[in-house]
Amino acid sequence: MIIRSDHKPLESVLKKPLSSAPGRLQGMMMKLQKYNIEMIRYECGTKMYIADLLSRAYLPEVRGEDEKEFELVNMIKPLPVSDQKL
């Protein structure tokens, strides 16, 4: 199976042996081992028409009035630090 990807570094990352890959990539490489991948080939994203089409075909997001897009968190308040040190 030949995989086409628009992520150029992925080609070289997966050519390395598993033992020499960084820890964060080893998990991904282990998951991919169950597939029969012959090679990963880079292809410019604008030439990957189906993927480009699917990335643009999003569902409209519906939010209730009480749902906020972002939640503000004050991280200084819960820290057990005296006012003098703060």
Long-range contacts (C-beta under 8 A, 24 or more apart in sequence): 1-35, 1-36, 1-37, 1-38, 2-37, 2-38, 2-39, 2-40, 2-41, 3-37, 3-39, 3-40, 3-41, 4-40, 4-41, 4-42, 4-43, 4-48, 5-40, 5-41, 5-42, 5-43, 6-42, 6-43, 6-44, 6-45, 6-48, 6-51, 7-42, 8-42, 10-40, 10-42, 11-40, 11-41, 11-42, 14-40
